[in-house]
Amino acid sequence: MLNWLLLLPHFIWLAVLSLALEIVSVVSWFVIVITGKAPESLTTFMVAAFRYQWRVYAYLYAWTEDYPSFSPPMGYTDPGGNPAVLNFVPDQERNRITVLLRFFLAIPQLIVLYIVGIAGSIALLVAWFAVLITGRWPEGLRTFCIGYYRWYLRFEGYFFLVTDAYPPFRLGA
């Protein structure tokens, strides 16, 4: 239950990576709009940042007991070694129009994710008490929370220009 305390250095590193991710996504936006292709080095960095974020939060919420490494593996395919696996399928050719209008196309996702995120926060609070009392996650709450976070990561991949695939409005994989 004190996972957050062990993760304090990770949260600092995650803040630095998040800032870098935002800068890289702006650069990537200009490159894609101009050339129609995303630089592979930038997208692999973004995927590694998402993978790191996923592993930190999976440990924080006790979805896994594996303490995250400070350096997540690069590349689109997760080589494993951690139960919190994250893979991305890169797009070869990018749609310049959808990249140009990405912020506006993301608004419906942001609205729905915000509402589901409120429910997710309540579910996390209820689950925290359940874990405190019973020593384990209630399966329905665990499934809901992991599903929400997967959806959130699919949205991040879309919003930060790793993929042009619009994320589905669902919790499942």
Secondary structure as GFF3:
##gff-version 3
##sequence-region A 1 173
A	DSSP	alpha_helix	3	6	.	.	.	ID=ss1
A	DSSP	alpha_helix	8	35	.	.	.	ID=ss2
A	DSSP	alpha_helix	40	60	.	.	.	ID=ss3
A	DSSP	alpha_helix	96	100	.	.	.	ID=ss4
A	DSSP	alpha_helix	102	105	.	.	.	ID=ss5
A	DSSP	alpha_helix	107	134	.	.	.	ID=ss6
A	DSSP	alpha_helix	139	159	.	.	.	ID=ss7
###
